[in-house]
């Protein structure tokens, strides 16, 4: 079984630096996090119920899949904090969303090449827009894969909270190489779920899509589509208000 976590971490950091310096992007990221899950982890099968019956298994995407590599690219504080004003997404947040999706595509393409050089195979889903717009169900949920890999725990905002917070983007890649797995944390990362009083993410969603009863996906998506109209870009279906100006935006607040 290969032990690649440190190598993967360093490699992704190098890709971030090269992308930042040579691709004319304005966004910046903090140190990434990497974790690996077993492709046959029983929790992947449970996503057929938790997410939807259309959700794919690693084996569906890559026959013979053995490992799922997941990574979190955390935004710098300035990007996260910029999204605290107004009812619409901030320009830095919107730009970071687009540029991080481009970075994830680059990382996955390069990582796929490296794994193939090692004699393996790899495949991946797009960083975004890989979902049913009618049912609002993902065909491959990067955040759920990252949870299974042990990158963090879900918060009340239904986003993954990592040791570097929830303000950022998640990428994942499936390979038929067997890589050492990480363990899932058993403690909560969400203050409210850890027994402390915190409903800041609910308060941040002034649109009423996120409440104590849960997330209204349709209402949330309609809010995102308003940013499409504002930024005049079909890829601007973002919001992110519930992950900014909250205790878990940039760190795991339970361990802070």
N, C-alpha and C positions, 0 to 999 in steps of 0.2 A: 504494500500500500504506500503510495507516494505521500511525502510530507511537503506540501508546496505552499502552505499558508504564508510564511514569511516572504518567500519568493514572489508570490502573487501580490502581496501587499506592496512590496518594493516596486514591482513591475508596474502596477496600476499607478503608483505615485509618479513614476517616471513618465507614464503616458499622460497624466494630468499636467505635469510640468511642460512637456513638449507641446501638448495641445494649447496650453495657455500662452506659450511664447510664440508659437508659429502659425496659429490659426486666426489671429485677429479678433479674439473674443474679449469681452469686457468682464465676464464672470470669473470668480475665483472660488477655490474650494479649500477646505481644511483637509487634514490627513484622513484618508479613506479607511473604512473598516471592511474586513473580508471574513467570510465564514463559509463552510462547506457542509452540505447535507448529503445523506445517502439517497440516491434516486429511488430506492425502494422503501424509504421511510413511509410507514403506514399513514402518516398525516397527509401525504400527497393525495391518497385515495379519498380521504375525508373532505378534501376541497371540493369534490363533486357535490357535496351537500352544503358545505359552509359557503362556497362561492357560487356554484351553479353546476348543473350537469354537463355543460359545455366545456368546463375547465379541463385542460389537458393534463395528462400525467407525463412525467419526464420521458417515459418509454414511448409515448405517443409522438413526441417531438424528435426523439433520437432512439431508434431501436438499439437495445443493448446498453442503455444509459446506466451509469453506475454512480455518478456524482453530480451534484448541482452546486456550482460556485456562485455565491451571492456577494455583492459588495454595496456599500453605502457611500455616496459622495456628498458629504455635508457642506452646505453653503457657509461662506464666511458670515460673521455677525452682521456686517453692513447690508448684505442682501436680505437676510431674514428680517432685520429691523426695518428695512425700507417698506416692507409690506404691511406695516402697522397702521398706516394712514389710509383714509378714503374707503369707499365701499368696493372699489375695483382693485384688481391686482396692480401692484406697482410696476413701473417699467423695469427696474433691476430684477424683480422676481420673475416677470414674464420672460425677460431676456435669459435669465439663468435657467429657466425651464427649457427653453429652446436649445441653449448651448450645452446644457448637461445631457440632453437627449442625444445630441450630436456626439458628445464625448463618450457616452455609453456605447453608441454604435461603433465608434472607433475602437474602444477598449475590447469589445466583444469580437470584432473582426480580427484584431491583432492577436488576441488571446486564442482564438480559434486556430489561427495559423501556427502559433507556438505549440499548442497541444497536438496538432497534426504532425509537427516535426518530431514530437516525442512518440509518434506511432498511434496516437489516439484519434478519435473523431469528436466533433463538437457541433452544437447548434444552439440557437438562441431566438427568443421572440423580440420583436421591436420594443423599445423602451416605453412606448406609449401607443395609444390608438389601436391596441390589439384586443378590442372588446366589442360586444354587441351593443350598438347604439339603441336598439329597440328594447332590449332587456337590461342594459347597463351591467352586463356580466362579463368579466374578463375571461379570455381564453387561456391566458397564462398570467397569474398575479405575481409580480416580482416581490411585492411586500409580504405575501404569504409564504413564498419560497424562502425569503430572508428570515422570516420567523422560524420556519422549520429548521433552517441552518443554524439558528442561534444568534442572529445579529441583534435581536432585541425582543421587546414585548409590545403588544398593542395597547394604545391608550384609549380614553373615552372618545377621542376624535376619530378612532378607527384607523389611525396611521401608526406605523411602526416607530417606537421610540428606541433608539440605540444609545450606546454610551456617548455618542456625540449628537444626541438629540433627534428630532424628527424633521427639521428643516433641511431638506436635501432630496436627492433622488437615489433610487435603487436600481441596480442592474443585476442580471443573472445569466448564467450560461450553463448548458448541460454537456457533459462529456462521458464517454464510455471508459475513461481512465478511472481507476479507483484511487481516490485521494482521502487522506485522513480526515475524518468528520469532526466537527465541533459539537459541543454539547449545548443544549438549550438552557438558558438561565431559568431558575425556578422561582425567583422573586419578581414581583411586579416592578415596572419602571414608571408607571403612571401613579402620580401622587394619590389620586382619588381611589384607584383600585388597590393601592397599598394601605388604605385606611385613613389617609389624611384628607382633609377637606380641600378640594380644588375642582372647580368647574370652569376654569378660565377658558378652555377651548370652546365650551358651550356659549359662554358670554361673548367670545370673539366672533361667533357666527351670528351676526345681527340679522341674517336673512331668515333664520328659523329653520334651516335645513338640518342642523345638528342640535338635538335636544336630549334631555335625559332619557327619552324613549328610544333614542337611536338616531340613525342617519336616514333622512329622506333622500335617496339617491337621485330621484327625478328632479327635485327642487335644487339639489346641489349642482346637478349637471346644467340646469337652466341658468344658474348663476354663472357658471363657467362659460357658457355660450355668450353671455353678455360681454365678457371680456374678448371673445372672438370678434364681436361687432366693434368694440372700442378700439382694439389694436389692429383691426382689419387684417387678421391672419387666422386661417382655419386651424392653425396649431396653437392658438392662444387660449384654448379651453382650460384655463387654470383659475385658481382662486388662492388657496393656501392661507386664508385668514386664520383658520383654526390651529395652524402650526406656527404662527408668529406671535410674538409678545405673550408667550405662554412659558411656564417654568420648564417645559420639556423641549423647547425649540432648539436649544444648542447643547443640551446635556441630558444625562439621566438624572433627574432631580431627586430621586429616591436615594441615590448613593452620594449626592453632592454634599 
